Amino acid sequence: MAKMRVGVIGCGAIGSEICKAIDRDEVNGCELGLGMELKFLMDKHPEKIEGLCKSLKQEPDIIKSDSTGLAEILEAVDLVIESASQAAVREFVIPALKSGKDVMILSVGALLCEGGLFEEIESISREKGCKVYIPSGAVAGIDGLKSGAIAGIRSVELTTRKPPLGFEGNEYVKESGIDLFSIEKEETLFVGPAKEAVEHFPENVNVAASLSIAGIGSEATKVKIVADPSAAENVHEIEAKGKFGKLFVRVENVPSTANPKTSYLAALSAIATLKSISHPIRVGT
């Protein structure tokens, strides 16, 4: 059977883990059996591409630092993985879908921040018969939330708690006059709907977007973001109530060694999604 040809946009912390998993077909010694090959890699920072390629057994056929010639590049793949930024979703996902390619979206917040983008992606994917994959990310409980939504959910609340430096460089924090280096006890940085949360914290709460899509939408899903100097992990707590009963999930994530703003589980979730795509038996909703 021919291998599925994959292209990856963005080789940051998550993108790099995905590329290595495809290249080696294993993670931490655990065989994946993906049956995939990495055909192209794209990132606007050539030095990141170079560093990643040095860690791969086989360098991709196509390496680019911009989107020139994208139409021809897309012909070389079956699946496009976006792991770059919210802006990259429109720039690369829309053309990929129009070319009849399946896509995986990691910067899920874009689907909430740009009005009409979600509907456009859904429409094109239906027309072209393509699949759009959105991994669960750094949380658990998505299956239960999706199942509960069938009968009706009343409320969904997400509380995200990270060490202060996990928010370093965030513009919303700067504009709010919060000095992350002076925080001595837990401090709430934001409370509001998921739509605003992903706009203000695009690198920290992509999970809020995934929860919104799986559950009751971006306005009804409530988010609380906390900087906690005593926290050693990135912690996400989800509480949902509906006709099914109550759901409470707490995940204590190890931060990515390459980027403490994200969790290692987010990369593993994307890789698990790849495994689900390639395997005939799928477990979960």
N, C-alpha and C positions, 0 to 999 in steps of 0.2 A: 504493500500500500504506500502511495506517495505521501511524503511528509507535508504537513500543513505549513505553508510559508507565512512567516510573521514579520511585520515591520513595527518598530518601536519608535515613538516620538518622545524624546526626553530621556536623558540618562542620568537623572539625579539619583537619590537614594532608592526610591521604589523602582524606577526604570532599570537601574543597574542590577538589582536583585532579580528582576524578571528576565533580563537578558542572560544572566549567568545561569538561571534555572533552565532556560530553553537550550542554551549552549551545552550545558553539562548533563541535562536531563536528570538532575538530582539536586536535592537540598540537604546539606548536612549529612551526606551519606545515604539519604533515603531516596530510592529510585522513584521517578515520577511516571515514566512511560508516556511522555507527552506526544511523541511522534511529530515534533515540530522542528523547523529550522529557522534561524534568524537571517532574514534576507536583507533587511535594510535598517539602518540606525540613523536617527536624525536628532541633532541638538544644536542650538545656536551658539554653544560654547565648544569650540573645537578641542580645547584641552580636556574637557570632560569625556568627549568621544575617545580621544587618544588614551586616556587613563583606563577607561572601561575596556577598550579593545585589547589592551595588554593583559587583561585578566581572562580573556576568552580563549577557548581552544581553537575556534575557527572564526576569523574576522568576517563580518557580513559582506556580501557582494557590493552593496551600495552604502556609502557613508556620506551624509550631507549635513551642512550647517544652516541651510535655508530651504525654502519650499520650491525653488526653481525646478522645473521639470517634474513636478509632482504627479501629473497625469501618467507619465511614462513609468515613474517609480511604482505607482499603485498597481500597475499591471503585473508587477513581479510578486505580489503577495495575495494571500487569501484573508488575512486578519491584520488589522491595524490597531495597535495599542497606544492610546494617548496617555502619557504620564508626565506631561510637561507643565501645563498651566491652564487656567480657565480660558484664556484667550486662544490657546491651541485647539480647544474643542471645536470652535467654529472654523478655524483655519484649516484643520486637517480632517476632522470627523465628517463634516458635511461633504467635502470632495470624495472621501473614501466611500461613503454610503452611495453617493451618486454614481460611483464607479462599480457599484455592486459588491463592495467588500464588507465583511463583518467587521465590527469595531468593539473595542473595550475602552470604556471611559473611566479614568482614575480621578480627574479633576471634576468631580460630580457637581461641585458648587456652581459651575457655569450654567447648569440646567435650571438653577433657581435665579441666578443673578441677571441673566439676559432674557428678557421677556420674549416669549414665543419660540425660544430655541428648542426646548423640550418637544413642543408640538411639531416643529419642523423636522427634527430628527425622527420622531415617531412616524410622521407622514412619509418621509423618504424611505425609511426602512421597510414600511409596508409596501410601498410602490415597487421597490427593488427586490423585495424578498430577503432582506438582510437581517442579521441579528445584532442587537446592541447589548453588550454585557456590562453590567455595573456591579463590581464586586462588593461584598458586605463591608470591606474595609476593616478598620480597627475595632469593630464592635461585634457582639454576638446578639442573637435575638431577632435578626431580620426575618428568619423563617416564621417565627411565632407572630411577628407583627403583620406580615403578609397574610397569614392564615386568619388572624383576628379581624383584619380589615374586610374580609369577605362578609362577615356578619355585622360589622360596624364597630368602630373604635371611638370612644369619647375623648380621650386625651393621650398625648404622648409628650413626655418631658425628658430631655437629655441634660445631664450635668457632666461637664468636662472639667477635669482637674489636672493641671500640669505644673511642673516646676516653673518658676518665673522665667528662667532663661529659655524655656520652650516658646515664649512669646516675643523673644528678642527681635527687634526690627519691625514689629507690627505697627503700622501707621495709626490705627485706631487707638492703640495704647499710648502712642506718643502724643496724639492730639488730645487725649483725655488727661494729659499731664501726669501720667503714672510712671514713677521711677521703679522699674523692675528690680534694680539692684538694692533698693532700700526696703523692699518688702520683708518684714520679719514674721508675719503671720498671714494666714490665708486671706486673700483679698479678691472679691468678686469684680471681674473686669467687664462683664456684660450679662444682661438678662433681657431676653426678647425673643421674637419669632425666628425660626430657622433661616428664613430668607435673609434677614439682617445679619445673622450670625455668620453665614458663609460669605457675605459681602465684606464684613469687617475682619474676619479671621479666615481668609482663604486657605492658609497653610495649616490650620489647626483643627477645623471642624468640618471636613468633607463628609464625615459620618452623619452630620445633621441633614445634609442633602439626601443621602441614601435613605435615612429614616423617613424623611418627608415623602419621598417618592413611593416607598413601600407602604406608608401609613396614611396619614390624614392631610398631607399637604404642608407647604412651607410656612403658611401663616398660622395654622393651628398648632404646629409642632413647636413647643417651647424649649428654649436653650438657655442654660446658665453656664458661664465660663469662669473658672476660678484659677488664680495663680496661688500655688501653695508651696512655700519653701520647704516644708517637711515631706513633700511628695517625692518619692524615688522613681515612680512610674507615671506614665500617662494614663489617667483613669477616666473611663467613660461609664456612667450609670444611666440606664434607660428604665423609665417607668411608664407603662401603658395600661389603660383601663378601657374595657369595652364589654360587649355582650358575652365574650368568651371568658371573662374574669379579669384577673390582674396579671401583669407580667413585670418582673423586675430582674434586670441583668446588670451585673457589675464586672467590668473587665479591667484588669490592671496590666497595662501593656509595657513591655520593655521598649524604651525609645530606640529608634534606629541609631546605630553608631555613626552613620554618615550624616544624619540630620535629626537632632533631638526634637524638632517640631513635629515629626511624624513618628509613627509606631512601627516596629518590625512586623507586627501582625498585619498591617495594611499591605505590605509587600507579599506576605504569605497568603493573604486572601486573594490577591490577584493571581498568584501562581496556582492556588487551589481552583480558581475559576478556569484557568487554562486546562487543568487536569480534568475538570468536569466536561469541558468542551470536547476533549479528545477521547474520553472513555465512554463506552456504550451504556454503562450503568451509572445513574445519577442519584445520589442520596440527598434528601432534603426537598423542601417545597420549591 
